[in-house]
Amino acid sequence: MKILIKELAKSQWQVRLDQHAVTFRSEDEARAFTRTLEARIQAPHTLPILQQPQRAAG
């Protein structure tokens, strides 16, 4: 995922995530959002284990 931060106006910043954009009131807010997003992307992820149907005893 490509993440870009750019200033739109004096008090408006945009974080672009590929084709999605999120606007913030300050550069600090935009950078904090980006740090959180990158940490979540890099965090370990586990896949749920699919449970097998149980057979009736007998």
N, CA, C and O atoms as a printed pandas DataFrame, in Angstrom:
     atom_number atom_name residue_name chain_id  residue_number  x_coord  y_coord  z_coord
0              1         N          MET        A               1    0.853   -1.168    0.000
1              2        CA          MET        A               1    0.000    0.000    0.000
2              3         C          MET        A               1    0.898    1.229    0.000
3              4         O          MET        A               1    1.813    1.337    0.816
4              5         N          LYS        A               2    0.641    2.129   -0.893
5              6        CA          LYS        A               2    1.408    3.364   -0.982
6              7         C          LYS        A               2    0.700    4.444   -0.160
7              8         O          LYS        A               2   -0.483    4.713   -0.367
8              9         N          ILE        A               3    1.434    5.060    0.773
9             10        CA          ILE        A               3    0.870    6.097    1.637
10            11         C          ILE        A               3    1.618    7.403    1.399
11            12         O          ILE        A               3    2.842    7.457    1.522
12            13         N          LEU        A               4    0.878    8.450    1.058
13            14        CA          LEU        A               4    1.466    9.769    0.819
14            15         C          LEU        A               4    0.802   10.815    1.707
15            16         O          LEU        A               4   -0.405   10.768    1.944
16            17         N          ILE        A               5    1.605   11.760    2.194
17            18        CA          ILE        A               5    1.084   12.880    2.982
18            19         C          ILE        A               5    1.382   14.146    2.208
19            20         O          ILE        A               5    2.515   14.361    1.778
20            21         N          LYS        A               6    0.363   14.998    2.023
21            22        CA          LYS        A               6    0.623   16.262    1.339
22            23         C          LYS        A               6   -0.244   17.375    1.917
23            24         O          LYS        A               6   -1.339   17.138    2.427
24            25         N          GLU        A               7    0.275   18.584    1.823
25            26        CA          GLU        A               7   -0.451   19.755    2.308
26            27         C          GLU        A               7   -1.365   20.248    1.201
27            28         O          GLU        A               7   -0.924   20.464    0.072
28            29         N          LEU        A               8   -2.643   20.425    1.527
29            30        CA          LEU        A               8   -3.613   20.928    0.556
30            31         C          LEU        A               8   -3.752   22.440    0.663
31            32         O          LEU        A               8   -3.833   23.139   -0.347
32            33         N          ALA        A               9   -3.779   22.931    1.878
33            34        CA          ALA        A               9   -3.930   24.359    2.160
34            35         C          ALA        A               9   -3.206   24.632    3.471
35            36         O          ALA        A               9   -2.614   23.723    4.055
36            37         N          LYS        A              10   -3.249   25.858    3.931
37            38        CA          LYS        A              10   -2.510   26.229    5.133
38            39         C          LYS        A              10   -2.854   25.357    6.336
39            40         O          LYS        A              10   -1.957   24.999    7.100
40            41         N          SER        A              11   -4.105   25.008    6.525
41            42        CA          SER        A              11   -4.483   24.188    7.682
42            43         C          SER        A              11   -5.254   22.936    7.248
43            44         O          SER        A              11   -6.215   22.525    7.899
44            45         N          GLN        A              12   -4.812   22.342    6.136
45            46        CA          GLN        A              12   -5.475   21.137    5.657
46            47         C          GLN        A              12   -4.435   20.198    5.038
47            48         O          GLN        A              12   -3.712   20.563    4.111
48            49         N          TRP        A              13   -4.383   18.971    5.585
49            50        CA          TRP        A              13   -3.433   17.966    5.124
50            51         C          TRP        A              13   -4.185   16.735    4.663
51            52         O          TRP        A              13   -5.261   16.423    5.174
52            53         N          GLN        A              14   -3.614   16.039    3.699
53            54        CA          GLN        A              14   -4.259   14.862    3.148
54            55         C          GLN        A              14   -3.307   13.663    3.206
55            56         O          GLN        A              14   -2.127   13.768    2.873
56            57         N          VAL        A              15   -3.848   12.534    3.635
57            58        CA          VAL        A              15   -3.122   11.268    3.591
58            59         C          VAL        A              15   -3.800   10.441    2.508
59            60         O          VAL        A              15   -5.000   10.176    2.570
60            61         N          ARG        A              16   -3.016   10.041    1.518
61            62        CA          ARG        A              16   -3.549    9.219    0.428
62            63         C          ARG        A              16   -3.090    7.792    0.605
63            64         O          ARG        A              16   -1.899    7.526    0.771
64            65         N          LEU        A              17   -4.045    6.865    0.569
65            66        CA          LEU        A              17   -3.794    5.434    0.678
66            67         C          LEU        A              17   -4.190    4.821   -0.649
67            68         O          LEU        A              17   -5.359    4.504   -0.868
68            69         N          ASP        A              18   -3.231    4.655   -1.524
69            70        CA          ASP        A              18   -3.508    4.243   -2.895
70            71         C          ASP        A              18   -4.504    5.248   -3.496
71            72         O          ASP        A              18   -4.131    6.386   -3.780
72            73         N          GLN        A              19   -5.749    4.843   -3.688
73            74        CA          GLN        A              19   -6.735    5.740   -4.306
74            75         C          GLN        A              19   -7.694    6.368   -3.294
75            76         O          GLN        A              19   -8.611    7.090   -3.685
76            77         N          HIS        A              20   -7.501    6.109   -2.020
77            78        CA          HIS        A              20   -8.373    6.651   -0.972
78            79         C          HIS        A              20   -7.668    7.825   -0.296
79            80         O          HIS        A              20   -6.460    7.781   -0.065
80            81         N          ALA        A              21   -8.422    8.867    0.019
81            82        CA          ALA        A              21   -7.842   10.046    0.660
82            83         C          ALA        A              21   -8.582   10.364    1.958
83            84         O          ALA        A              21   -9.806   10.262    2.040
84            85         N          VAL        A              22   -7.799   10.754    2.975
85            86        CA          VAL        A              22   -8.353   11.165    4.264
86            87         C          VAL        A              22   -7.752   12.530    4.577
87            88         O          VAL        A              22   -6.538   12.707    4.481
88            89         N          THR        A              23   -8.588   13.494    4.951
89            90        CA          THR        A              23   -8.143   14.861    5.202
90            91         C          THR        A              23   -8.058   15.138    6.697
91            92         O          THR        A              23   -8.894   14.675    7.473
92            93         N          PHE        A              24   -7.024   15.908    7.099
93            94        CA          PHE        A              24   -6.785   16.258    8.499
94            95         C          PHE        A              24   -6.558   17.752    8.628
95            96         O          PHE        A              24   -6.222   18.431    7.657
96            97         N          ARG        A              25   -6.751   18.264    9.867
97            98        CA          ARG        A              25   -6.600   19.694   10.122
98            99         C          ARG        A              25   -5.151   20.116   10.316
99           100         O          ARG        A              25   -4.832   21.299   10.198
100          101         N          SER        A              26   -4.263   19.159   10.614
101          102        CA          SER        A              26   -2.860   19.533   10.849
102          103         C          SER        A              26   -1.939   18.431   10.352
103          104         O          SER        A              26   -2.351   17.288   10.159
104          105         N          GLU        A              27   -0.689   18.802   10.153
105          106        CA          GLU        A              27    0.312   17.826    9.742
106          107         C          GLU        A              27    0.512   16.777   10.840
107          108         O          GLU        A              27    0.697   15.594   10.552
108          109         N          ASP        A              28    0.473   17.223   12.104
109          110        CA          ASP        A              28    0.636   16.283   13.223
110          111         C          ASP        A              28   -0.442   15.197   13.211
111          112         O          ASP        A              28   -0.141   14.021   13.416
112          113         N          GLU        A              29   -1.700   15.590   12.969
113          114        CA          GLU        A              29   -2.789   14.611   12.902
114          115         C          GLU        A              29   -2.571   13.637   11.750
115          116         O          GLU        A              29   -2.775   12.433   11.903
116          117         N          ALA        A              30   -2.159   14.154   10.603
117          118        CA          ALA        A              30   -1.921   13.312    9.427
118          119         C          ALA        A              30   -0.794   12.325    9.693
119          120         O          ALA        A              30   -0.900   11.154    9.328
120          121         N          ARG        A              31    0.274   12.777   10.318
121          122        CA          ARG        A              31    1.414   11.900   10.601
122          123         C          ARG        A              31    1.074   10.865   11.683
123          124         O          ARG        A              31    1.523    9.721   11.608
124          125         N          ALA        A              32    0.290   11.260   12.675
125          126        CA          ALA        A              32   -0.134   10.308   13.712
126          127         C          ALA        A              32   -0.995    9.207   13.093
127          128         O          ALA        A              32   -0.823    8.032   13.417
128          129         N          PHE        A              33   -1.908    9.574   12.217
129          130        CA          PHE        A              33   -2.756    8.606   11.528
130          131         C          PHE        A              33   -1.892    7.644   10.711
131          132         O          PHE        A              33   -2.119    6.434   10.717
132          133         N          THR        A              34   -0.904    8.193   10.013
133          134        CA          THR        A              34   -0.019    7.383    9.184
134          135         C          THR        A              34    0.792    6.402   10.031
135          136         O          THR        A              34    0.951    5.243    9.650
136          137         N          ARG        A              35    1.303    6.855   11.174
137          138        CA          ARG        A              35    2.062    5.961   12.065
138          139         C          ARG        A              35    1.186    4.811   12.566
139          140         O          ARG        A              35    1.615    3.657   12.590
140          141         N          THR        A              36   -0.041    5.138   12.965
141          142        CA          THR        A              36   -0.965    4.108   13.444
142          143         C          THR        A              36   -1.286    3.110   12.336
143          144         O          THR        A              36   -1.279    1.900   12.560
144          145         N          LEU        A              37   -1.562    3.618   11.156
145          146        CA          LEU        A              37   -1.888    2.754   10.024
146          147         C          LEU        A              37   -0.718    1.832    9.685
147          148         O          LEU        A              37   -0.916    0.634    9.486
148          149         N          GLU        A              38    0.496    2.375    9.616
149          150        CA          GLU        A              38    1.662    1.565    9.294
150          151         C          GLU        A              38    1.918    0.501   10.367
151          152         O          GLU        A              38    2.291   -0.626   10.045
152          153         N          ALA        A              39    1.720    0.854   11.628
153          154        CA          ALA        A              39    1.903   -0.120   12.711
154          155         C          ALA        A              39    0.895   -1.257   12.587
155          156         O          ALA        A              39    1.243   -2.418   12.799
156          157         N          ARG        A              40   -0.338   -0.935   12.248
157          158        CA          ARG        A              40   -1.365   -1.974   12.100
158          159         C          ARG        A              40   -1.092   -2.861   10.893
159          160         O          ARG        A              40   -1.329   -4.068   10.944
160          161         N          ILE        A              41   -0.599   -2.277    9.817
161          162        CA          ILE        A              41   -0.276   -3.060    8.626
162          163         C          ILE        A              41    0.872   -4.026    8.922
163          164         O          ILE        A              41    0.851   -5.172    8.473
164          165         N          GLN        A              42    1.871   -3.566    9.675
165          166        CA          GLN        A              42    3.054   -4.379    9.960
166          167         C          GLN        A              42    2.854   -5.348   11.127
167          168         O          GLN        A              42    3.696   -6.218   11.350
168          169         N          ALA        A              43    1.782   -5.214   11.856
169          170        CA          ALA        A              43    1.526   -6.096   12.997
170          171         C          ALA        A              43    1.300   -7.526   12.516
171          172         O          ALA        A              43    0.789   -7.741   11.417
172          173         N          PRO        A              44    1.681   -8.501   13.340
173          174        CA          PRO        A              44    1.425   -9.895   12.948
174          175         C          PRO        A              44   -0.068  -10.170   12.878
175          176         O          PRO        A              44   -0.844   -9.691   13.704
176          177         N          HIS        A              45   -0.445  -10.931   11.900
177          178        CA          HIS        A              45   -1.850  -11.297   11.707
178          179         C          HIS        A              45   -1.951  -12.811   11.665
179          180         O          HIS        A              45   -1.104  -13.484   11.078
180          181         N          THR        A              46   -2.984  -13.336   12.287
181          182        CA          THR        A              46   -3.218  -14.776   12.239
182          183         C          THR        A              46   -4.513  -15.050   11.498
183          184         O          THR        A              46   -5.467  -14.275   11.562
184          185         N          LEU        A              47   -4.521  -16.157   10.805
185          186        CA          LEU        A              47   -5.732  -16.566   10.104
186          187         C          LEU        A              47   -6.542  -17.475   11.013
187          188         O          LEU        A              47   -5.968  -18.294   11.731
188          189         N          PRO        A              48   -7.847  -17.350   10.999
189          190        CA          PRO        A              48   -8.665  -18.218   11.844
190          191         C          PRO        A              48   -8.549  -19.666   11.360
191          192         O          PRO        A              48   -8.426  -19.925   10.163
192          193         N          ILE        A              49   -8.589  -20.590   12.298
193          194        CA          ILE        A              49   -8.527  -22.013   11.970
194          195         C          ILE        A              49   -9.937  -22.466   11.614
195          196         O          ILE        A              49  -10.892  -22.248   12.359
196          197         N          LEU        A              50  -10.034  -23.097   10.463
197          198        CA          LEU        A              50  -11.342  -23.624   10.058
198          199         C          LEU        A              50  -11.623  -24.896   10.835
199          200         O          LEU        A              50  -10.784  -25.794   10.900
200          201         N          GLN        A              51  -12.778  -24.967   11.409
201          202        CA          GLN        A              51  -13.145  -26.148   12.192
202          203         C          GLN        A              51  -13.774  -27.186   11.269
203          204         O          GLN        A              51  -14.615  -26.865   10.430
204          205         N          GLN        A              52  -13.350  -28.432   11.441
205          206        CA          GLN        A              52  -13.901  -29.545   10.704
206          207         C          GLN        A              52  -15.234  -29.943   11.326
207          208         O          GLN        A              52  -15.359  -29.925   12.551
208          209         N          PRO        A              53  -16.211  -30.294   10.540
209          210        CA          PRO        A              53  -17.474  -30.790   11.120
210          211         C          PRO        A              53  -17.210  -32.057   11.923
211          212         O          PRO        A              53  -16.474  -32.936   11.476
212          213         N          GLN        A              54  -17.806  -32.152   13.104
213          214        CA          GLN        A              54  -17.597  -33.331   13.947
214          215         C          GLN        A              54  -18.585  -34.422   13.573
215          216         O          GLN        A              54  -19.765  -34.171   13.326
216          217         N          ARG        A              55  -18.062  -35.643   13.540
217          218        CA          ARG        A              55  -18.922  -36.805   13.238
218          219         C          ARG        A              55  -19.545  -37.317   14.523
219          220         O          ARG        A              55  -18.943  -37.250   15.594
220          221         N          ALA        A              56  -20.727  -37.814   14.402
221          222        CA          ALA        A              56  -21.396  -38.421   15.559
222          223         C          ALA        A              56  -20.717  -39.743   15.895
223          224         O          ALA        A              56  -20.363  -40.513   15.002
224          225         N          ALA        A              57  -20.540  -39.994   17.163
225          226        CA          ALA        A              57  -19.913  -41.255   17.599
226          227         C          ALA        A              57  -20.834  -42.422   17.287
227          228         O          ALA        A              57  -22.053  -42.328   17.434
228          229         N          GLY        A              58  -20.232  -43.524   16.854
229          230        CA          GLY        A              58  -21.099  -44.663   16.670
230          231         C          GLY        A              58  -20.750  -45.540   15.574
231          232         O          GLY        A              58  -21.433  -46.538   15.340
